Amino acid sequence: MLLVESLTSAYGRIEVLHRVSIEVRAAEIAALVGANGAGKTTLLRAISGVQPTTAGCIRFEGKPIEKVPSHARVALGITQVPEGRQLFAPLSVEDNLKLGAWSRRAADLTPDLARAYALFPVLAEMRKTQAGALSGGQQQMLAIARALMAKPRLLLLDEPSMGLAPILVDQTLETIRELKSEGLTILLVEQNARAALAIADRAYVLETGRITLSGTAAEIRFDPRVREAYLGI
């Protein structure tokens, strides 16, 4: 579904991604793990179109999209849940969800809202509450639900467990598993390597802007270098 080949990106004169290549197959979870500052968020931003690239190719379902603007990539079926959630804090839960479907202006959103509330029942209870008044875990639920309102085929998840209590991390991972079981393709960026590798099919290790390891999640999980550097074993 997604093929990134020799992708390079920079902030000004500072090159952050150095010829990065990954692939994500349909209906799988691909995990991207690495330390802070490795370039994980930059790669997601490049795929979603909000970070310029200087070289390389991004193909979505076989078609090059590196010159396609970000809003058009949403229409193609690529949606990102950004790091830090970036909700519209003064707006209600339901208004945030409706804004997630901005590219589907003529659509009847009733079934999609019902699905979001079925996936996250607590949001249904708080649909009129301002997003800024939600707990961290509830905000993460809303950020994911808002992205799903665009009906993506590829969901980019950036650090979904950040700042969450362990029980909420488990709930978030279970939701990601459920979305995959429904056929959604997911590229998961996660500093919590143990959690990411537990649910992923494929995995990549990104270090200082370069892919240093790739393979099945099981292969990466049992690699001695990963176990020492990221799993504390």
Secondary structure, DSSP 4 states (H G I P E B T S, - for coil): -EEEEEEEEEETTEEEEEEEEEEE-TT-EEEEE--TTSSHHHHHHHHHTSS--SEEEEEETTEE-TTS-HHHHHHHTEEEE-TT----TTSBHHHHHHHHTGGGTTS--HHHHHHHHHH-HHHHHTTTSBGGGS-HHHHHHHHHHHHHTT--SEEEEE-TTTT--HHHHHHHHHHHHHHHHTT-EEEEE-S-HHHHHHH-SEEEEEETTEEEEEEEHHHHHT-HHHHHHTS--
